[in-house]
Amino acid sequence: MTTTRSDETSSRKVPLLPRAIAGIVAIGGIVLAFLYPAEAYLWVKAIHVIAVISWMAGMLYLPRLFVYHCAAERGSVQSETFKVMEQRLLKAIINPAMGITWLAGLWLAWQSAAYADGWFHVKFLAVLIMSGVHGYFSKAVRLFAEDRNEKPARFWRMMNEVPTVLMVIIVLMVIIKPF
């Protein structure tokens, strides 16, 4: 059985050393955040904002890739390239960014007691919905990889707007804190 270039590139695993280093840094950061919360607050907040930006960049770009992927003939070189791009975007950027966003965000909410405020409840709901959209996009990546996408490009163009609307709601809640 022959393998295509996309089969080889999409099945590559991240080497153990970078994963181990990332895990040690993450655990070390979490320990420091709980031992020295006052000193860690602004650092965690900065990491949270960076992760949110990365997550949103991926969430805005992935459905655009789906639009272009719909136009590619199944099994073509172009289609296989989109499969690799979608997988890498999801696994290397969107998934880790979402995880960091959630971890840092929950810690910040706990530290600042924001969880008691009305604006935070709206923001939290919007982030939950964004996470659901993330899951839906993850499923779509799998379906595209299996050449089983049933949705037209027009659908993905409309879905491209969902993260934008949620982002606007989240930013307005965090900055304006209307209630």
N, C-alpha and C positions, 0 to 999 in steps of 0.2 A: 504494500500500500504506500502510495506516495503522499507526502504532506505538502501543503502549500506554504508559501512564505508566511501568510497570516496565521496559519496554524502554529508555526514555530514561534512567531513573535508574540502571539497572544497567550501562549501557554508558558512563557518564561516566568520564573519565580524571582522575586526580589531576593538577593543574597542574604544570608543569615546575619552577617555583621552589621549592615545598615539597619536592619530591623531590630537587632539587639541594642544598638546604640540609641535608636529612637525610643525604644521601650525604657531604657535606663534613664534617658533624659526626661521622658514623660513621668515616670515614677518619682524621679528626683524632684521634679517641679511640683508634683502633687504633694509630696512630703513637705517640701519647703513652704508651700502655700498654706498647709495646715499648721505648721510649726510657727510661722511668722506671717500671719494673715495681713497685718497692717502694711508690712513692707512689700508683700507680694501682690496686693490689690491692683495697683496700677500696671504691674507686669502682666498679670492675668487678664486684665481688661484689654491691654494692647494685643495680647495673643488672641483673645476673643475676637477683636475687630479684624485682625489679619485673617483669622480662620473664616469669619463671616464673608469677607471680601473674596477669599478663595472659593468658598462654597458657592456663593452667588455667581461668580464668574463661570464656574462649571455648569451651574444650573441654567444659566442664560445661553451658554454655548452648546450644550448637549442637544436640546431640541432643534437647534439650527442645523446641527450635523444630521439629525434625523430627516429634516426637510431635504437636504441634499442627498442623503442615502436613498430616500424614496425614488429619486430620479435615476439612480444607478441601476443598471440591469443586474439581477441576481446572478451571483457567481462571477461577475466581471472583476477585473483588477481594481476598478474604482470602488466597487461594493466591498471587496475584501479590505481595501485601505480604510474605508469608513469604519468597518468592524474593529480594526486595530485601534483607530483613533478613539472610538467610543469607549472601548474597553479600558484603554490607558487613561483617558480623562476620568472615567468613573473610579477606577481603582487607585490611581496615583494622586488624584487631586480631590475629587468630589467626596468620596467616602471618608478619607482621613480628615478633610476640612470639616465635614459635618460632625464627626466624632469630637474633634477638638472644640468646635463651636458649642456643642452640648455640654461637654465637661466643664469648660471655662464658664459658660453662661450659667449653669446651675450653681457653680461655686460662687460666682458673683452675686446671683440672686440670694443665696444663703447668707453671704457676708454682709450684704447691704440691706437685707430684709425687704427687698423690692417685691418679693412674692406676696406681700400683703397689700400691694397697691393695685387699683383697678386697671391702670394702663398696662401693668405687667401681665395681667390675666389676658388681655386682648393680644399683647405681644406673644405670650406663651401659646395661645391658640393658633396664631398665625405661624409660629415656628413649628408647631405640631403638624399643621396642614402642609407646610413646606417639606417637612420630613416625609409625609405621605406622598407628596409629589416626587420627592427623591426616590422613594421606593418604586413608584410607578415608572419613573425613568429607568431605574435599574432593571426592572422587568422588561422594558422596551429594548434595552441594550441586549439582553439575553435573546429576545425574540428576533431582533435584527441579526444577531450572530447565527441564529438557526435558520435564517431566511424565512421567518414566519410572521413578519410584520404585516398586519392587515390594514393599518391606518394610512390614509392618504397624506400627502405633504401638507394639504390645507389644515388638517387636524393638528399636525405638529407645529404649524405656524401659530395657531391659536394657543396651543399648549405653551409655546414660547413666552406668552404674555403672563401666564399664571405666576411664575416666580417674581416677575416684575411687580405685579399688583401686591403680592404678599410682602415683598421687600418694602414697598411704599408704606404699607400699613405698619410694619415693624419699625421702620425709621421714624415715622410720625409719632408712634407711641413712645419710643425711647427719647426723642428730642423734645417733643412738646409736652408729654405726660398730661394729656387733657383731663384725666380723672384719676 
